[in-house]
Structure formats: C-alpha cells, structure tokens
Amino acid sequence: MLNLKPNKMLQTLLMPRVFLMKDKGNEFTLTDPDPKWSVEAVMHFYANTYPTLTTAKTVGPEITNDTVLYRFETTMGTKG
C-alpha cells in the first residue's frame, strides 16, 4: 500500500528593499521609489535631494526581518 503525501508547494516572498543613509550625523530610511529599479538607479534618484549620494557607495544587501537592506555610505564631509 502506498502512502502518498500531498505535494507541498513552495511559496516565494518578495522582500521589500530598504535604503539607509546618514546625513549630518542622523541615519534615516529612504523608501524604494520603484522595486524594478536597480540599486544604483535608486541612489541616483535620491541624489537630487541628497547631493552627498553622488559620491556614495552601496553596502549590502543585508537581509534582516524579511527586508533587503542597503546602505548608502559616503565619506564626503568627514574629517580624519
């Protein structure tokens, strides 16, 4: 006698992207303007508002709490 178990379906979850940056010592979150955009396109989009992003680098992705986290880091304006 065969014991057939029902097939288990795999579910996929599209994790939202979150972008973090520091400006004047404060870290804050930037929302994802369009999930279809590349990370670089998002950084260029926000560079219109935050000019320090024009020289920033992207760090990540880091997956935390079902979120894909990217950091925009810049050394512009720091001493040392």
Disulfide bonds with the S-S distance in Angstrom:
none
